[in-house]
Amino acid sequence: MDERTVLVINGPNLNLLGEREPEVYGHATLADLEDGCQVAAAALGLTVVSRARSRWSPPTSTTSTTAAPPGASASQRSPAASQAQ
């Protein structure tokens, strides 16, 4: 990726947009949102790269200071977070 690239990381269950409870979340799908991002980025001369995360996972780097999500057990924390305790 270069400096003109925008990375969009989609969280869990966004693949269900437009299908699950459309009366609450609307009828637009994840693909619709990604297409909209592509159009907006192109107008600004940017490139969009989309990735989906289906669940939370701890960082792989041992130097990370990213904390585990609330309620995570000690085994789910990153090595750096565990050492800090």
Residue pairs with C-beta under 8 A, 6 or more apart in sequence:
1 7
1 47
1 49
2 47
4 45
4 46
4 47
5 46
5 47
5 48
5 49
6 37
6 41
6 46
6 47
6 48
6 49
7 49
7 51
8 34
8 37
8 48
8 49
8 50
8 51
9 50
9 51
9 52
9 53
10 30
10 50
10 51
10 52
10 53
11 53
12 53
12 54
12 55
12 56
13 20
14 30
14 33
14 52
15 30
15 52
15 54
17 25
17 26
17 28
17 29
17 30
17 32
17 33
18 25
18 26
18 27
18 28
18 29
18 30
18 32
19 29
30 52
34 48
34 50
37 48
37 50
38 48
41 47
41 48
56 69
58 66
58 68
58 76
58 77
58 78
59 66
59 78
59 80
61 78
61 80
62 78
62 79
62 80
63 80
64 78
64 79
64 80
64 81
65 80
65 81
65 84
66 78
66 80
66 81
67 77
67 78
67 81
68 76
68 77
68 78
68 81
69 76
74 82
